[in-house]
């Protein structure tokens, strides 16, 4: 490894961003190599996070098993006060966590965080975070402000307790209350097709299936939407915290790329984020002429040697 590094003749620092076409190492007019960060893990075209609010028992009994069968994982934003005392017991919550789903923070009393003092905002988030951690063994990484209500003050405080705050989502449901929101299967397919086409991160939000104010009149619509999303090529379906962490790492990390006469690239990542919180591998896209390959690297890891083909 030492000899290889000593023989390298070209060194450049590349910021890891979501723009794969504007960065790289040019070796000559006829022999160019570019290295860039993929916009999403695995060089997927788009990402999808399926989120669920309030801890309805439907989420454990109906939604999670369907997701498990399709290889999907969701993010369940839970209210702290009374958590684990009802139908959604701590055994069930721990089971969701162990199966790879994410347990998120939805406040202690589901109050509008913009309307309470800063100390109360901290209390709402800290109490829920502490309670969840005491049962599942780790603190939630994501927060969903109740009522999707937030401002800069709320976001700044939420950042003390999480790495990601849900500030946008596509609400799905077929309830007859609160504006008569109604989402059918064609509309959901059209929405996710647009997410993939435009290369974006889509986030959905659901409460219950057979319970809750936006419950589904035709629940097969939602089950078929999950099947459709799981089948789409180029779509990375992951928890909210995973996608948020990947995007943050991509924006904050840099990469030192050295080209060596032996026909190799030595790529050394540098990242100042907390490795205990940010644990997603980053996908690099390496292009040489018509050849395009991808590799995953640890943004906090040792130099990676890649031999060009």
BAVO-317317 format. One line per field, with one value per residue: x, y, z of N, C-alpha, C in turn; residue in one letter. Coordinates in steps of 0.2 Angstrom, whole numbers, m for minus. Each point is the difference from the previous one (the first is absolute). Example, Ala and Ser with C-alpha at 12.3 -4.5 7.8 and 13.67 -1.06 7.14 Angstrom:
BEGIN
n.u (66  m2)
n.v (m28  5)
n.w (39  m4)
ca.u (m4  4)
ca.v (6  6)
ca.w (0  1)
c.u (4  m4)
c.v (6  5)
c.w (0  3)
rest (a  s)
//
This chain:
BEGIN
n.u (4  6  3  m6  m1  6  m2  m5  m3  m6  m1  m6  m2  m5  m4  m2  m3  m6  5  m2  m2  2  2  6  4  2  1  m4  0  4  3  m6  1  m6  0  m6  m3  m2  m5  m1  0  6  1  m4  m6  m3  m3  m2  m3  m2  m3  0  m5  2  3  m4  m4  m3  4  m1  m6  0  2  3  m5  m4  3  m1  m6  1  3  m6  2  m4  m2  0  m4  3  m6  4  m5  0  6  m2  m5  m1  m3  3  1  4  m3  m5  1  2  m5  m4  3  m1  m6  3  m6  m1  2  m4  2  m6  4  m1  m3  4  4  m3  5  m3  m5  5  2  6  m1  m6  3  5  m4  m4  6  2  m6  m2  5  0  m6  0  5  m4  m3  2  3  m3  2  m6  1  m7  m2  m6  0  m4  m5  6  0  4  5  4  m3  m6  2  2  m6  m3  4  m2  m5  2  1  m7  m3  m6  2  m1  m6  m2  m6  m1  m6  m5  2  m6  6  1  m5  m3  6  1  4  m1  0  m4  m3  0  m2  m4  m1  0  m4  m3  m1  m1  m5  m2  1  m6  0  m4  m4  m3  m6  m1  m7  m6  m2  m2  5  m2  1  5  m4  2  m4  5  1  m3  m3  0  m3  m4  m1  0  m4  m3  0  m1  m4  0  2  6  m4  3  m3  0  2  m3  2  m1  m5  m2  2  m2  m6  0  2  m4  m4  1  1  6  2  6  0  4  3  1  6  m1  m3  1  m5  3  m5  2  m5  m3  m2  m3  m4  m5  6  m2  m1  5  m3  m2  2  5  m4  5  m1  3  2  1  0  m2  6  m5  4  m3  2  m1  1  4  m5  0  0  4  6  m4  2  0  0  2  m6)
n.v (m6  0  m5  m3  2  m2  m5  3  2  m1  5  m1  5  m4  5  m4  1  3  3  m6  5  3  m6  0  m5  5  m6  0  3  m6  1  1  2  m1  3  m3  4  m5  2  m7  m3  m4  7  0  0  m3  3  m5  5  m6  5  m2  3  1  m5  1  m4  3  4  m3  0  6  6  m1  m5  5  5  m3  m1  6  m1  3  6  1  6  m2  6  m1  0  3  5  m5  1  m6  4  1  m1  6  m6  0  m6  3  6  m3  m4  5  2  m6  1  5  0  6  1  4  6  m1  1  3  6  0  4  6  m2  3  m3  m4  2  2  1  1  3  2  2  3  3  3  2  1  4  3  1  2  3  1  0  4  4  5  6  3  m1  m1  6  m1  7  0  m2  m3  1  4  2  6  3  m2  2  6  0  m1  4  2  m3  3  m4  m1  5  m3  4  m6  m1  m6  4  m6  0  m2  4  1  0  5  3  m5  m1  m1  m5  0  m7  2  3  m5  m4  5  0  m7  m1  5  m3  m6  2  4  m6  m1  2  m5  3  m6  2  m5  0  m1  m6  m3  3  5  6  m2  m4  m6  3  0  m3  m4  7  0  m6  1  5  m3  m4  5  3  m6  0  7  m1  0  m3  4  m5  5  m1  4  m3  m5  2  3  m6  m3  4  0  m6  m1  4  m4  m6  m1  0  m3  2  m6  2  m7  0  m3  6  3  1  5  m2  6  m3  5  m1  6  m3  m1  m4  2  6  2  m5  5  m6  3  1  m2  5  m5  5  m4  5  m6  m1  m3  1  m4  4  m4  6  m1  5  m4  m4  m5  2  1  m6  4  m6  4  m1)
n.w (0  4  m3  0  6  1  m4  3  m6  2  3  2  3  1  m1  5  m6  m1  m2  m2  m3  6  1  0  m1  m3  m3  m5  m6  0  6  0  7  2  5  2  4  1  m3  m1  5  m2  m1  4  m4  5  5  5  4  3  2  6  1  6  m3  m5  3  m4  2  6  0  m4  1  6  2  m3  4  5  m2  m1  5  3  2  5  1  6  0  6  3  3  2  4  m3  m4  1  m6  m6  m1  2  6  1  m2  4  5  m2  m1  5  3  m3  2  3  m1  6  m2  1  3  5  6  m2  m5  3  m2  m2  m5  3  1  6  m1  6  m2  m5  4  5  m5  m2  5  3  m6  m1  6  0  m6  1  5  m5  m5  4  m3  m1  m1  m6  0  m2  1  m1  5  m4  0  6  m3  3  m1  5  m2  m6  2  4  m5  m3  6  m3  m6  m5  1  m3  1  m5  m3  m2  m2  2  3  m3  3  6  3  4  3  m3  2  3  m7  1  m6  m3  m5  5  4  m5  m1  7  2  m6  3  6  m3  m4  6  2  3  6  0  4  2  2  4  2  0  0  6  3  3  1  m2  4  m2  m4  m3  5  m5  0  7  1  m5  4  5  m2  m3  6  2  m5  1  m6  3  4  4  3  4  6  4  5  m3  m3  5  3  m5  0  6  0  m6  4  6  m4  0  m6  3  m7  1  m6  0  m2  6  m2  5  3  4  3  3  3  1  6  1  m3  4  0  6  m3  m4  m2  m5  m3  m3  m5  m3  m4  m3  m4  m5  m4  m3  4  3  5  5  5  6  3  5  1  5  m6  m1  m3  m6  m2  m5  m3  m4  m4)
ca.u (m4  4  4  m5  m1  6  1  m5  3  m5  m4  m5  m6  m7  m6  m5  m6  m5  1  6  3  4  6  4  7  2  7  2  m5  m3  m1  m3  m3  m4  m2  m6  m5  m7  m5  m3  3  m1  m1  m8  m2  m4  m1  m7  m1  m7  m1  m7  m1  m5  0  m7  1  0  6  4  m4  m2  5  6  1  0  6  5  0  2  7  0  1  m3  1  m6  1  m5  m1  3  m4  m4  3  1  m5  m6  0  7  4  8  2  m2  5  7  0  1  7  4  m2  3  m4  2  m5  1  m3  m6  m1  m3  m8  m3  m2  3  7  1  m4  2  6  5  2  m5  1  5  m3  m4  4  5  m3  m1  6  3  m5  1  7  0  m4  3  7  3  m4  m2  4  m4  m6  m5  m4  m7  m4  5  1  6  4  7  1  m1  5  7  0  m1  7  4  m2  m1  4  m4  m7  m4  m3  m4  m3  m6  m5  m4  m6  m6  m5  m5  0  5  1  m2  6  m1  5  m1  6  3  3  6  4  2  4  7  3  3  6  5  2  4  6  m1  m2  m7  m2  m7  m2  m6  m1  m3  m3  m7  m1  3  m4  1  0  m1  m6  2  7  4  4  7  4  3  5  6  3  2  6  5  2  3  7  3  m3  3  m5  4  m3  1  7  5  0  2  7  4  0  4  7  2  1  5  6  5  4  6  1  7  1  6  3  m2  m7  m5  m2  0  m5  0  m5  0  m6  1  m7  1  m1  m4  m6  0  2  m2  5  m1  1  4  0  7  m1  6  m3  m7  m1  m3  m1  m1  2  m2  5  m2  3  5  5  7  0  m2  4  m5  4  m4  0)
ca.v (6  6  1  2  7  4  0  3  6  5  0  5  m1  0  0  m5  3  m4  2  m5  2  6  m1  m6  1  0  m2  3  1  m6  m5  4  m4  4  m3  5  m3  m2  4  m4  m6  m5  4  0  7  3  m4  0  m2  m1  2  m1  5  0  m7  m4  m7  m2  1  m6  m6  0  3  m3  m6  1  3  m6  m5  3  2  7  2  6  4  0  5  m2  5  m2  m1  m6  m5  m6  m2  m2  m5  0  m1  1  m6  1  5  m3  m4  4  2  m6  m2  5  7  6  3  7  4  4  5  m3  0  2  7  4  2  7  4  0  3  m4  m5  m5  m4  m4  m5  m5  m5  m4  m6  m5  m3  m4  m6  m5  m2  m5  m6  m3  0  5  6  1  4  4  3  2  4  m1  4  3  7  2  6  m1  m1  m7  m4  0  m4  m7  m2  m2  m7  m5  2  1  3  0  6  0  m6  m1  m4  m5  m3  0  2  5  6  5  1  m6  m3  m7  m2  m7  m3  3  6  m2  m2  6  4  m3  0  7  0  m4  4  6  m1  4  m4  0  m2  m1  0  m4  m2  m7  m3  m1  5  7  5  m1  m8  m2  m4  m5  m1  m3  5  1  m6  0  5  m3  m5  4  3  m5  m2  5  0  7  3  m2  0  0  4  7  2  m3  5  6  0  m1  6  4  m2  2  7  3  m4  1  m6  1  m5  0  m5  m3  m4  m7  m1  0  6  m1  5  0  5  5  2  3  m2  m5  m7  m4  1  m1  m7  m3  1  4  m3  4  m2  0  0  0  m2  m2  m4  4  m5  3  m4  3  1  2  7  1  m6  0  1  m5  m1  m3  m1  2  m5)
ca.w (0  0  m7  m5  1  m1  m7  m3  m3  0  6  0  5  m3  5  m1  m1  m4  m7  m2  m7  0  4  m2  m2  m8  m1  m7  m4  m3  5  6  5  5  6  3  5  m2  4  5  1  m6  m6  m1  m3  5  7  3  7  2  7  4  6  6  3  m1  0  m7  m3  2  m2  m7  m4  1  m4  m7  m2  1  m6  m6  1  1  7  2  6  4  4  6  5  6  6  0  m5  3  5  m4  m4  m3  6  m1  m3  m7  m2  0  m6  m6  0  m2  m7  m4  0  4  5  0  5  m3  5  6  1  m7  0  m6  3  m2  5  7  1  m2  5  m1  m6  2  4  m4  m4  5  3  m5  m2  6  1  m5  1  6  m2  m6  1  m4  0  m7  m4  m4  4  m4  4  0  m4  m5  2  2  m2  1  7  1  m4  4  6  m2  m2  6  2  m6  m6  m6  2  m6  m2  m6  m1  m4  4  m4  4  m4  5  m2  5  m1  m7  m4  m4  m2  m5  m3  m2  m6  2  3  m5  m4  4  0  m6  m1  5  m3  m6  1  4  7  6  1  7  1  7  1  7  1  m6  1  5  m1  m4  m7  m2  m7  m3  m5  2  m5  m4  3  m1  m6  m1  3  m5  m5  2  1  m7  m4  m1  1  6  7  5  6  5  m1  3  m5  m6  3  2  m6  m3  4  m1  m6  0  4  0  m5  m2  m3  m5  m3  m5  0  m6  0  m2  6  4  7  2  7  2  6  2  7  4  6  m3  4  m3  m7  m1  m6  m5  m6  m7  m5  m7  m3  m7  m4  m7  0  6  6  6  7  6  6  4  7  0  6  0  m3  m7  m4  m7  m6  m6  m6  m5)
c.u (4  3  m5  m2  6  0  m6  2  m6  m4  m5  m6  m6  m5  m5  m7  m5  1  5  3  4  6  4  7  2  7  3  m6  m3  m1  m2  m4  m4  m2  m5  m4  m7  m5  m4  4  m1  m1  m7  m1  m4  m1  m7  1  m7  m1  m7  0  m5  0  m6  2  0  7  4  m4  m1  6  7  1  0  7  6  0  2  7  1  1  m3  3  m6  1  m5  0  2  m5  m4  2  1  m5  m6  1  7  5  7  3  m1  5  7  0  1  7  5  0  3  m4  3  m5  2  m4  m5  m2  m3  m7  m3  m3  4  7  1  m3  2  8  6  2  m6  1  6  m3  m4  4  5  m4  m2  6  3  m5  2  7  0  m3  4  7  4  m5  m3  4  m4  m6  m5  m4  m7  m3  4  1  7  2  7  2  m1  5  6  0  m1  7  4  m2  m1  5  m5  m7  m4  m4  m4  m2  m6  m4  m4  m5  m7  m6  m4  0  6  2  m1  5  m2  5  m1  6  3  4  7  6  3  5  7  4  3  7  6  3  4  6  0  m1  m7  m1  m7  m2  m7  m1  m3  m2  m7  m3  3  m4  1  0  m2  m7  2  8  4  4  7  4  3  5  7  3  3  7  6  2  4  8  3  m3  3  m5  4  m3  1  7  5  1  3  8  4  1  5  7  2  2  6  7  4  4  6  2  7  0  7  2  m2  m7  m5  m2  0  m5  m1  m6  2  m7  0  m7  2  m2  m5  m8  m1  3  m1  6  m2  2  4  m1  6  m2  7  m3  m7  m1  m2  m1  m1  3  m2  6  m2  3  5  6  6  0  m2  4  m5  5  m5  1  1)
c.v (6  1  3  8  4  1  4  7  5  0  6  m1  1  1  m5  4  m4  1  m4  2  6  m1  m6  1  m1  m2  2  0  m6  m5  4  m5  5  m4  5  m4  m2  4  m3  m7  m5  3  m1  6  4  m3  1  m2  0  1  0  4  m3  m7  m4  m8  m3  0  m6  m7  m1  2  m3  m7  0  2  m6  m5  3  3  8  1  7  4  2  6  0  6  m2  m2  m6  m5  m6  m3  m2  m6  m1  m1  1  m6  1  5  m3  m5  4  3  m5  m2  5  6  5  2  8  4  5  5  m4  0  2  7  4  3  8  4  0  2  m5  m5  m5  m4  m5  m6  m6  m5  m4  m6  m5  m4  m5  m7  m5  m3  m5  m7  m4  0  5  6  0  5  5  3  3  5  m1  5  3  8  2  7  m1  m2  m8  m5  0  m4  m8  m3  m2  m7  m5  2  2  2  m1  6  0  m8  0  m4  m4  m3  1  2  5  7  5  1  m6  m2  m7  m2  m7  m2  4  7  m1  m3  6  4  m3  0  7  1  m3  4  6  m1  3  m5  1  m2  0  0  m3  0  m7  m3  m1  5  7  4  m1  m7  m1  m3  m6  m2  m4  5  1  m6  0  6  m2  m5  3  4  m4  m3  4  0  8  3  m3  1  m1  4  8  2  m3  5  6  0  m1  7  5  m2  2  8  2  m3  2  m6  2  m6  1  m5  m2  m3  m7  m2  0  7  m2  6  0  5  4  2  2  m2  m5  m7  m5  2  m1  m6  m3  0  4  m3  4  m3  2  m1  0  m1  m2  m5  4  m6  4  m4  4  1  3  8  1  m5  2  1  m7  0  m3  0  1  m6  3)
c.w (0  m6  m5  1  m2  m8  m3  m2  m1  6  0  5  m4  6  m2  m1  m4  m7  m4  m7  0  4  m2  m1  m7  0  m7  m4  m3  6  7  4  4  6  3  5  m4  3  5  1  m5  m6  m2  m3  4  6  2  7  2  7  3  6  6  3  0  0  m7  m3  2  m3  m7  m4  0  m4  m7  m3  1  m6  m6  1  1  7  1  5  4  5  6  5  7  6  m1  m5  4  5  m3  m4  m3  6  m2  m4  m8  m3  m1  m6  m6  0  m2  m7  m5  m2  4  5  1  6  m2  6  6  0  m7  0  m5  3  m1  6  7  1  m2  6  0  m6  1  4  m4  m4  4  3  m4  m2  5  1  m6  1  6  m2  m6  0  m4  m1  m7  m4  m4  4  m5  4  0  m5  m6  1  3  m3  1  7  1  m3  4  6  m2  m2  6  2  m6  m5  m6  3  m7  m1  m6  m1  m5  4  m4  5  m4  5  m3  4  m2  m8  m5  m4  m2  m5  m3  m3  m6  2  4  m5  m4  4  0  m6  m2  4  m4  m6  1  5  7  5  2  7  1  7  0  8  0  m7  1  6  m1  m5  m8  m2  m7  m2  m4  2  m5  m4  3  m1  m7  m2  3  m5  m6  1  1  m6  m4  0  1  6  6  5  7  6  m1  3  m5  m6  3  1  m6  m4  4  m1  m6  m1  4  0  m7  m2  m4  m5  m3  m6  m1  m6  m1  m3  6  2  7  3  7  3  6  2  8  4  5  m3  4  m2  m7  m2  m7  m5  m6  m6  m4  m7  m4  m8  m4  m7  1  6  6  6  6  5  6  5  7  0  5  0  m3  m7  m4  m6  m5  m6  m6  m5  m7)
rest (x  x  x  x  x  x  x  x  x  x  x  x  x  x  x  x  x  x  x  x  x  x  x  x  x  x  x  x  x  x  x  x  x  x  x  x  x  x  x  x  x  x  x  x  x  x  x  x  x  x  x  x  x  x  x  x  x  x  x  x  x  x  x  x  x  x  x  x  x  x  x  x  x  x  x  x  x  x  x  x  x  x  x  x  x  x  x  x  x  x  x  x  x  x  x  x  x  x  x  x  x  x  x  x  x  x  x  x  x  x  x  x  x  x  x  x  x  x  x  x  x  x  x  x  x  x  x  x  x  x  x  x  x  x  x  x  x  x  x  x  x  x  x  x  x  x  x  x  x  x  x  x  x  x  x  x  x  x  x  x  x  x  x  x  x  x  x  x  x  x  x  x  x  x  x  x  x  x  x  x  x  x  x  x  x  x  x  x  x  x  x  x  x  x  x  x  x  x  x  x  x  x  x  x  x  x  x  x  x  x  x  x  x  x  x  x  x  x  x  x  x  x  x  x  x  x  x  x  x  x  x  x  x  x  x  x  x  x  x  x  x  x  x  x  x  x  x  x  x  x  x  x  x  x  x  x  x  x  x  x  x  x  x  x  x  x  x  x  x  x  x  x  x  x  x  x  x  x  x  x  x  x  x  x  x  x  x  x  x  x  x  x  x  x  x  x  x  x  x  x  x  x  x  x  x  x  x  x  x)
//
